[in-house]
Amino acid sequence: MAELAQASYGYFHYVDNKFDIKDEDKIVTFENVLDITYKNSKIIDERGFKIGKLDGDFSPLQAKQFFERYDLLIHQTNTESSFSAALFYDTHKDGFVV
């Protein structure tokens, strides 16, 4: 359960954008968001403008195993009132986790 709590704070709104790495077109994945390897990696939008940095704290294996078990169904980024939420589906227990 601790991993779920930690993962719910992931910057999943950066998924499908690009890393700001010269001469590379690497796309951000769900695993990248949680993986400490990419912590502080700059993310750019389709126009090449910096839109933020990743802040994951999972080991690469931990991030991989997390998404082998859980599917991220919905992610609500921070609203003006600072509300955010994530809905995961536990594929091992066949149930939803908020």
C-alpha positions, 0 to 999 in steps of 0.5 A: 500500500505504501507504493500506491500512496507514493505512486499517486503523487507521480507526475503522470501528466508528463507521459507521452511528452519528450525528454529534453535530451539533445538528438533524442526523441525519447518519450516519457512512459509511466515507468519513467515518471516513477523511476529515480533514474529520471529524477530531475529530467527536464520534459518538453512539450511538442513545441520544444518548451520546457514544461517541468521535471520528473521527481520519481523515487522508485528504483528502476525494477520497482517502477517496472514491477509496479506497472506490471501489477497496477494499471493507471486508469485515471490521473487528475493533475493538481487543480486550482484548489490543489486537489489531485488523484489517481485511480489504479487497477490491481491486476492481481486482485482484480480491483480498483484502488484510489 
